[in-house]
């Protein structure tokens, strides 16, 4: 836990380190790249079966499984466990991964969205507190939402990592705190 901020800065109110849901998406992406897949992909039917807790003084083996399907892959993540003295693997998350052709998205007119989302509820240069913090204790990397606005059927937010953690960006395909 001490060597992985994803765990150390994502804890239950009781203090238990838990792998965040957005970290699974990073694992999926990194695993696909390790398999040589470079195309875009879509995650379908993502199920979180049970939390992956890691005790502060322990390490936990985690296994990613990719089974090839007609449209892409079936993905599962497991962690090693011991139940009644027997070693095994427990399921934490699973999903269908559909490989897609790589296409560039259409440009987004941010100014137009901001004009339509004229009800800015809050703004804080240090990061806004989220409702999730009623149930979880986050570290400083998770305070990424700095401004939020709402319009008719849409919303916009301004997100950025604190300056001290900008070095994280190159280490992740989809930074878990920004994606969250």
Buried (B, 14 or more C-beta within 10 A) or exposed (E): BEEBBBBBBBBEEEEBBBBBBBBBBBBBBBBBEEEEBEEEBEBEEBEBEEBBBBEEEEEBEBEBBBEEEEBBBBBBBBBEEEEEEEEEBEBBBBBBBBBEEEEEEEEEEEEEBBEBBEEEEEEEEEBBEBEEEEEBBBBBBBBBBBBBBBBEEEEBEBBBBBEEBEEBEEEBEEBBBBBB
